[in-house]
């Protein structure tokens, strides 16, 4: 996992799955997301890593969790999306 001392974009989810040999952690690399937003080029931001032990997984999780988006009282994206979806369906009636 990278430890770049650069400003990064926020992640919105982390996925953990079981594997035959441990756990798979998948996430969007916030550094690559930020680079994609700022540059003309594009690189796949999705990253997956396999961990043999829960301890190894936990060590990386403690680095990733602070990078996740914080819930904002000013803007709740789920509520905004639901409101727009309801509005679109109401206009079809």
Backbone as CSV, one residue per row, in Angstrom:
resi,resn,N_x,N_y,N_z,CA_x,CA_y,CA_z,C_x,C_y,C_z
1,UNK,0.835,-1.176,0.000,0.000,0.000,0.000,0.875,1.232,0.000
2,UNK,0.418,2.272,-0.664,1.253,3.461,-0.790,1.146,4.369,0.423
3,UNK,2.223,5.055,0.713,2.266,6.015,1.807,2.693,7.380,1.276
4,UNK,2.214,7.754,0.082,2.600,9.018,-0.523,2.140,10.188,0.341
5,UNK,3.015,11.160,0.570,2.619,12.315,1.373,1.956,13.388,0.517
6,UNK,0.996,13.008,-0.340,0.309,13.972,-1.196,-1.142,14.072,-0.771
7,UNK,-1.761,15.168,-1.154,-3.181,15.297,-0.883,-3.919,14.318,-1.770
8,UNK,-4.887,13.629,-1.222,-5.585,12.597,-1.971,-7.083,12.845,-1.941
9,UNK,-7.771,12.217,-2.868,-9.227,12.249,-2.874,-9.735,11.274,-1.822
10,UNK,-10.986,11.413,-1.461,-11.578,10.509,-0.478,-12.115,9.257,-1.146
11,UNK,-12.070,8.150,-0.434,-12.686,6.905,-0.884,-14.103,6.879,-0.368
12,UNK,-14.949,6.121,-1.057,-16.307,5.996,-0.559,-16.653,4.586,-0.125
13,UNK,-15.797,3.600,-0.415,-16.075,2.252,0.084,-14.807,1.403,0.095
14,UNK,-14.835,0.416,0.962,-13.797,-0.598,1.061,-14.527,-1.931,1.095
15,UNK,-14.034,-2.894,0.337,-14.687,-4.203,0.284,-13.721,-5.269,0.769
16,UNK,-14.202,-6.149,1.643,-13.393,-7.256,2.155,-14.131,-8.556,1.850
17,UNK,-13.418,-9.467,1.210,-13.985,-10.779,0.899,-13.061,-11.853,1.436
18,UNK,-13.620,-13.027,1.697,-12.771,-14.149,2.093,-12.183,-14.781,0.840
19,UNK,-10.994,-15.331,0.988,-10.302,-16.029,-0.095,-9.842,-17.378,0.439
20,UNK,-9.438,-18.257,-0.456,-8.945,-19.566,-0.034,-7.741,-19.445,0.896
21,UNK,-6.927,-18.406,0.670,-5.710,-18.257,1.457,-5.744,-17.054,2.395
22,UNK,-6.937,-16.523,2.705,-7.011,-15.397,3.630,-8.149,-14.459,3.293
23,UNK,-7.805,-13.195,3.033,-8.792,-12.153,2.770,-8.350,-11.318,1.576
24,UNK,-9.338,-10.783,0.852,-9.064,-9.871,-0.258,-9.660,-8.522,0.109
25,UNK,-8.835,-7.493,0.090,-9.258,-6.129,0.357,-9.260,-5.389,-0.969
26,UNK,-10.394,-4.798,-1.328,-10.505,-4.033,-2.571,-10.943,-2.617,-2.240
27,UNK,-10.372,-1.662,-2.971,-10.689,-0.254,-2.757,-10.243,0.555,-3.962
28,UNK,-10.751,1.785,-4.060,-10.267,2.704,-5.085,-9.121,3.499,-4.480
29,UNK,-7.978,3.456,-5.133,-6.800,4.176,-4.651,-7.072,5.672,-4.787
30,UNK,-7.147,6.406,-3.670,-7.494,7.822,-3.733,-6.461,8.673,-4.467
31,UNK,-5.208,8.268,-4.473,-4.181,9.014,-5.204,-4.459,8.926,-6.701
32,UNK,-4.807,7.741,-7.176,-5.090,7.564,-8.601,-6.389,8.271,-8.983
33,UNK,-7.387,8.238,-8.105,-8.638,8.961,-8.370,-8.345,10.442,-8.566
34,UNK,-7.517,11.012,-7.699,-7.157,12.427,-7.799,-6.385,12.696,-9.081
35,UNK,-5.445,11.836,-9.429,-4.686,12.012,-10.666,-5.596,11.933,-11.885
36,UNK,-6.547,10.996,-11.884,-7.483,10.876,-13.001,-8.318,12.138,-13.165
37,UNK,-8.685,12.765,-12.056,-9.500,13.975,-12.116,-8.702,15.170,-12.632
38,UNK,-7.407,15.160,-12.398,-6.579,16.311,-12.751,-5.872,16.176,-14.093
39,UNK,-5.782,14.975,-14.645,-5.007,14.758,-15.866,-5.893,14.244,-16.998
40,UNK,-5.357,14.322,-18.211,-6.077,13.809,-19.374,-6.031,12.290,-19.436
41,UNK,-4.970,11.699,-18.935,-4.838,10.244,-18.943,-5.738,9.613,-17.906
42,UNK,-5.892,8.295,-18.005,-6.725,7.584,-17.034,-6.049,6.282,-16.665
43,UNK,-6.089,5.960,-15.394,-5.554,4.709,-14.876,-6.625,4.087,-13.992
44,UNK,-6.790,2.785,-14.072,-7.783,2.097,-13.259,-7.458,2.300,-11.784
45,UNK,-8.353,2.920,-11.021,-8.049,3.201,-9.621,-8.323,2.034,-8.676
46,UNK,-8.976,0.981,-9.166,-9.328,-0.126,-8.277,-8.095,-0.971,-7.953
47,UNK,-7.921,-1.241,-6.685,-6.801,-2.041,-6.205,-7.340,-3.165,-5.332
48,UNK,-6.700,-4.322,-5.428,-7.038,-5.463,-4.578,-5.760,-6.047,-4.023
49,UNK,-5.827,-6.436,-2.765,-4.679,-7.067,-2.116,-5.160,-8.281,-1.348
50,UNK,-4.320,-9.298,-1.289,-4.632,-10.520,-0.552,-3.800,-10.523,0.723
51,UNK,-4.453,-10.848,1.839,-3.789,-10.905,3.140,-3.933,-12.305,3.693
52,UNK,-2.836,-12.849,4.196,-2.852,-14.202,4.758,-3.416,-14.257,6.164
53,UNK,-3.338,-13.133,6.880,-3.791,-13.121,8.277,-4.701,-11.925,8.541
54,UNK,-5.582,-12.055,9.519,-6.417,-10.907,9.900,-5.577,-9.726,10.402
55,UNK,-4.452,-10.010,11.025,-3.590,-8.952,11.546,-3.009,-8.100,10.420
56,UNK,-2.594,-8.751,9.339,-2.047,-8.018,8.190,-3.137,-7.157,7.549
57,UNK,-4.340,-7.704,7.438,-5.471,-6.949,6.903,-5.766,-5.742,7.794
58,UNK,-5.808,-5.942,9.075,-6.101,-4.861,10.019,-5.059,-3.748,9.945
59,UNK,-3.805,-4.097,9.721,-2.747,-3.089,9.634,-3.004,-2.134,8.472
60,UNK,-3.419,-2.658,7.313,-3.712,-1.788,6.177,-5.044,-1.058,6.357
61,UNK,-6.001,-1.706,6.994,-7.291,-1.042,7.233,-7.118,0.211,8.076
62,UNK,-6.224,0.169,9.053,-6.017,1.348,9.900,-5.450,2.516,9.095
63,UNK,-4.796,2.227,7.965,-4.290,3.291,7.087,-5.373,3.775,6.126
64,UNK,-6.258,2.872,5.696,-7.273,3.224,4.705,-8.506,3.912,5.296
65,UNK,-8.931,3.488,6.464,-10.173,4.026,7.033,-10.181,5.549,7.178
66,UNK,-9.092,6.183,7.599,-9.120,7.647,7.695,-9.276,8.352,6.343
67,UNK,-9.015,7.643,5.237,-9.131,8.247,3.911,-10.553,8.196,3.364
68,UNK,-11.437,7.487,4.055,-12.809,7.368,3.571,-13.562,8.676,3.771
69,UNK,-14.570,8.883,2.927,-15.392,10.088,3.014,-16.091,10.133,4.365
70,UNK,-16.125,11.297,4.915,-16.862,11.505,6.151,-18.291,11.896,5.799
71,UNK,-19.245,11.423,6.576,-20.636,11.798,6.353,-20.792,13.289,6.611
72,UNK,-21.456,13.974,5.722,-21.642,15.403,5.851,-23.115,15.716,6.091
73,UNK,-23.387,16.504,7.111,-24.758,16.912,7.378,-25.242,17.885,6.311
74,UNK,-24.303,18.596,5.671,-24.665,19.551,4.634,-25.201,18.856,3.390
75,UNK,-24.622,17.712,3.050,-25.016,17.030,1.825,-25.007,15.531,2.057
76,UNK,-26.165,14.956,2.030,-26.286,13.517,2.153,-26.559,12.974,0.756
77,UNK,-25.547,12.388,0.119,-25.673,11.949,-1.272,-26.787,10.930,-1.462
78,UNK,-26.976,10.051,-0.501,-28.032,9.046,-0.636,-29.402,9.713,-0.633
79,UNK,-29.605,10.675,0.239,-30.878,11.385,0.271,-31.074,12.223,-0.982
80,UNK,-30.005,12.870,-1.455,-30.085,13.656,-2.689,-30.476,12.768,-3.858
81,UNK,-29.859,11.599,-3.957,-30.150,10.659,-5.033,-31.594,10.176,-4.952
82,UNK,-32.049,9.802,-3.778,-33.417,9.318,-3.601,-34.424,10.412,-3.944
83,UNK,-34.158,11.642,-3.551,-35.062,12.749,-3.846,-35.159,12.984,-5.350
84,UNK,-34.030,12.956,-6.041,-34.033,13.152,-7.492,-34.722,11.998,-8.210
85,UNK,-34.523,10.791,-7.716,-35.166,9.618,-8.303,-36.680,9.702,-8.118
86,UNK,-37.130,10.045,-6.926,-38.558,10.214,-6.671,-39.158,11.310,-7.538
87,UNK,-38.415,12.397,-7.709,-38.865,13.508,-8.543,-39.022,13.058,-9.998
88,UNK,-38.057,12.297,-10.493,-38.105,11.805,-11.882,-39.295,10.881,-12.093
89,UNK,-39.567,10.001,-11.127,-40.709,9.091,-11.248,-42.021,9.862,-11.160
90,UNK,-42.077,10.890,-10.315,-43.301,11.676,-10.173,-43.600,12.437,-11.464
91,UNK,-42.578,12.878,-12.171,-42.767,13.603,-13.431,-43.275,12.690,-14.527
92,UNK,-43.047,11.385,-14.436,-43.493,10.440,-15.450,-44.976,10.135,-15.313
93,UNK,-45.539,10.347,-14.131,-46.958,10.022,-13.901,-47.899,10.986,-14.581
